[in-house]
Amino acid sequence: MSSFSDDWLALREPYDARARNAKVLAAVAASFEQHDTIQIVDLGCGTGSTMRALSPLLAARQKWRLVDNDTELLAKAMAARPLECVAATAVTLDLNRDLEAALDGPINLVTTSALLDLVSEKWLERLAMKVAARSIPFYAALSYDGRIELTPVDPFDTAITAAVNAHQRTDKSFGPALGSAAAAIAITLFQSHSYALVQGASDWVISSDDCKMQSEVLAGWAKAAAGTSGLTAADASAWLTRRRDAVDAKISSIRVGHIDVFAVPMRTR
């Protein structure tokens, strides 16, 4: 799995927290109202943002198994346990190679955030099959869906967006990534396993005051787009310069489309 820096994860977490779909979160919480204890596995946990977002909404005692391949990020996740009713265990695993180990043992809920767009269709099929075989509910937040809205409009925005979406489908250590198709494919897969779905948009809204976040996002897109889909490095660099000028002038805003999904088995196996 591709690594993400602690600084980037810390920068994006407030935007993730605001973006999470309230209807989907409410459905997750409602599903566990009668539980005294919930055992949760968080795949690709990073620094623990899913645990911090979800745990205050769950009234039961919670036992989180935080799974990632980055030991430094896991250490930060363990240091940020949010509530007294939350116990957490860190598990260092390669999710491509060791998915079955990550899903071993008693589990009431599997969660993940900003992961599905990085994985391959084959891996997601494998995950859905393993989760459905045990009738475990599944909450996947913040899957990128390909929508990018930029203000003010630049002539190269469409080409940059297309290049970014093409780059999203490159291999992120799981095989060819699903990119913007991830949420739709996840929905189809879990429906095929007789799951009921609650879904909703969870878009990042990055305003003209969010200069640091805008600068990081735009720079990442320019780097991803350079030299792809007919765009030269010079094209991408010139686009980034114009967009940074708009950020500095406080006239720039960005919306990035994401989708949240909560899948619940409709029958007991």
C-alpha positions in Angstrom: 0.0 0.0 0.0 1.2 3.5 -0.8 2.3 5.5 2.3 1.0 8.9 3.2 2.8 11.4 5.3 1.7 12.2 8.8 1.6 15.9 7.8 -0.7 15.3 4.9 -3.1 13.1 7.0 -3.2 15.7 9.7 -3.9 18.5 7.2 -6.8 16.6 5.5 -8.4 15.2 8.7 -10.6 18.3 9.4 -11.9 18.3 5.8 -12.6 14.6 6.0 -14.4 15.0 9.3 -16.6 17.8 7.9 -17.2 15.8 4.7 -18.4 12.5 6.2 -22.0 12.0 5.3 -24.2 12.5 8.4 -26.9 10.1 7.1 -24.5 7.3 6.6 -22.9 7.9 10.0 -26.3 7.9 11.6 -27.1 4.6 10.0 -23.8 3.1 11.4 -24.6 4.3 14.9 -28.2 3.1 14.7 -27.1 -0.4 13.7 -25.2 -0.8 17.0 -27.6 0.8 19.5 -28.4 -2.6 21.1 -24.7 -3.7 21.4 -22.9 -3.6 24.8 -19.5 -4.1 23.0 -18.5 -3.6 19.4 -15.4 -5.1 17.9 -14.2 -3.0 14.9 -11.5 -3.6 12.4 -10.3 -0.4 10.6 -8.4 -1.2 7.4 -5.7 1.2 6.3 -6.2 3.2 9.5 -3.5 5.7 9.1 -3.4 7.9 12.2 -6.8 6.7 13.3 -9.1 9.3 11.8 -12.0 6.8 11.3 -11.8 5.8 15.0 -11.9 9.5 16.1 -14.8 10.3 13.8 -17.0 7.3 14.5 -16.3 6.3 18.2 -18.1 9.2 19.8 -21.3 8.2 17.9 -21.3 4.6 19.3 -22.7 4.3 22.8 -21.2 0.8 23.4 -17.8 -0.1 24.6 -15.5 -0.4 21.6 -12.6 -2.6 20.7 -10.8 -1.3 17.7 -8.2 -3.3 15.7 -6.2 -0.7 13.8 -4.6 -2.2 10.7 -1.9 -0.5 8.6 1.5 -1.2 7.1 3.1 1.9 8.5 4.3 1.5 12.1 4.8 5.2 12.6 1.2 6.0 11.6 0.0 3.2 13.8 1.9 4.6 16.8 0.2 8.0 16.3 -3.2 6.3 16.0 -2.6 4.5 19.3 -1.6 7.7 21.0 -4.8 9.4 20.0 -7.4 7.0 21.5 -10.4 9.4 21.9 -12.6 8.0 24.6 -12.4 6.0 27.8 -14.8 3.4 26.3 -12.5 2.8 23.4 -9.7 0.2 23.5 -7.4 -0.1 20.5 -4.9 -2.6 19.3 -2.4 -1.9 16.5 -1.8 -4.5 13.8 1.0 -4.1 11.2 0.0 -5.9 8.0 0.3 -5.6 4.3 -3.4 -5.5 3.3 -2.7 -6.8 -0.2 -0.9 -9.9 1.1 -2.5 -10.4 4.5 -6.2 -9.3 4.2 -7.4 -12.6 5.6 -5.2 -12.1 8.7 -6.6 -8.6 9.2 -10.2 -10.0 9.2 -9.4 -12.9 11.6 -11.2 -13.3 14.9 -14.5 -11.8 16.2 -15.7 -8.7 14.3 -18.9 -6.7 14.4 -17.9 -4.0 12.0 -15.3 -3.4 9.3 -14.4 0.2 8.5 -12.1 2.1 6.2 -11.6 5.6 4.9 -10.1 6.9 1.7 -8.9 3.4 0.8 -11.2 1.9 -1.8 -10.2 4.2 -4.6 -6.6 2.9 -4.1 -7.3 -0.8 -4.4 -8.0 -3.0 -7.4 -11.3 -4.6 -8.4 -9.9 -8.0 -7.6 -8.9 -7.0 -4.1 -12.3 -5.4 -3.4 -14.0 -8.5 -4.6 -11.9 -10.5 -2.2 -12.7 -8.1 0.7 -16.5 -8.2 -0.1 -16.5 -12.0 -0.2 -14.6 -12.3 3.1 -16.8 -9.7 4.8 -20.1 -11.1 3.4 -19.2 -14.7 4.3 -19.4 -13.7 7.9 -22.3 -11.3 7.5 -20.3 -8.3 8.9 -21.5 -4.8 8.3 -19.1 -2.6 6.3 -18.5 1.2 6.5 -16.4 2.8 3.8 -16.0 6.6 3.9 -14.4 9.2 1.6 -14.0 7.2 -1.6 -13.1 9.6 -4.4 -15.6 9.6 -7.2 -13.9 11.7 -9.9 -15.7 15.0 -9.4 -13.5 18.1 -9.2 -15.0 21.6 -9.2 -12.6 24.6 -9.3 -13.3 28.3 -9.0 -12.4 30.4 -10.9 -12.4 28.3 -14.1 -9.2 27.7 -15.9 -8.9 26.5 -19.6 -6.8 23.6 -18.4 -9.1 22.4 -15.6 -10.8 19.7 -17.6 -7.5 18.3 -18.9 -6.0 18.3 -15.4 -9.1 16.6 -14.0 -8.9 13.9 -16.7 -5.2 13.4 -16.0 -5.8 13.1 -12.3 -8.5 10.6 -12.8 -6.3 8.5 -15.1 -3.5 8.7 -12.5 -5.9 7.5 -9.8 -6.2 4.2 -11.7 -2.5 3.4 -11.5 -1.2 0.6 -9.3 -1.1 1.6 -5.6 0.3 -1.8 -4.5 -3.0 -3.6 -4.9 -3.0 -3.9 -8.7 -4.7 -1.4 -11.1 -6.6 1.0 -8.8 -10.3 1.5 -9.1 -10.0 5.2 -8.7 -13.3 7.1 -9.2 -15.2 3.9 -9.9 -14.5 2.5 -6.4 -17.7 3.4 -4.6 -20.0 2.3 -7.4 -18.2 -1.1 -7.7 -18.3 -1.6 -3.9 -22.1 -0.9 -3.9 -22.7 -3.4 -6.7 -20.5 -6.0 -5.0 -22.2 -5.8 -1.6 -25.7 -5.7 -3.2 -24.7 -9.0 -5.0 -24.0 -10.4 -1.5 -27.5 -9.5 -0.3 -26.5 -6.4 1.6 -28.7 -3.3 2.1 -26.8 0.0 1.4 -27.0 3.5 2.8 -24.9 5.9 0.7 -24.3 9.6 0.3 -21.9 12.3 -0.9 -19.0 13.3 1.4 -17.4 16.0 -0.7 -14.4 18.1 0.5 -15.4 21.7 0.4 -12.2 23.8 0.4 -12.8 27.5 0.7 -10.8 30.6 -0.2 -9.6 30.8 3.3 -8.1 27.2 3.2 -4.9 28.3 1.5 -2.6 25.5 2.8 -5.0 22.7 1.9 -5.6 24.2 -1.5 -1.9 24.5 -2.2 -1.2 20.9 -1.2 -4.1 19.5 -3.2 -3.3 21.6 -6.3 0.4 20.7 -6.2 -0.4 17.0 -5.9 -2.7 17.2 -8.9 -0.2 19.0 -11.0 2.4 16.4 -10.2 0.1 13.6 -11.0 -1.0 15.2 -14.3 2.4 16.2 -15.6 3.2 14.3 -18.8 -0.1 12.4 -18.9 -3.1 12.6 -21.2 -1.4 15.0 -23.6 -0.4 17.4 -20.9 3.3 18.4 -20.7 5.1 19.2 -17.5 5.1 22.8 -18.7 1.3 22.8 -19.1 0.8 21.4 -15.6 3.3 23.9 -14.1 1.7 26.8 -15.8 -1.8 25.7 -14.6 -0.4 25.3 -11.1 1.0 28.8 -11.2 -2.3 30.3 -12.3 -4.2 28.4 -9.6 -1.7 29.4 -6.9 -2.2 33.0 -7.9 -5.9 32.6 -7.4 -5.3 31.0 -4.0 -3.1 33.9 -3.0 -5.8 36.4 -4.2 -8.4 34.6 -2.0 -10.6 33.9 -5.0 -10.1 30.2 -5.3 -12.3 27.4 -4.0 -12.3 23.6 -4.6 -14.9 20.9 -4.3 -13.7 17.2 -4.5 -16.3 14.5 -4.8 -16.4 11.6 -2.4 -19.0 8.9 -1.5 -19.6 7.2 1.8 -21.2 3.8 2.0 -22.6 1.6 4.8 -23.5 -1.9 3.8 -25.5 -4.2 6.1 -26.3 -7.9 5.5 -30.0 -8.4 5.0 -30.0 -12.0 6.2 -28.0 -14.1 8.7 -25.8 -16.8 7.3 
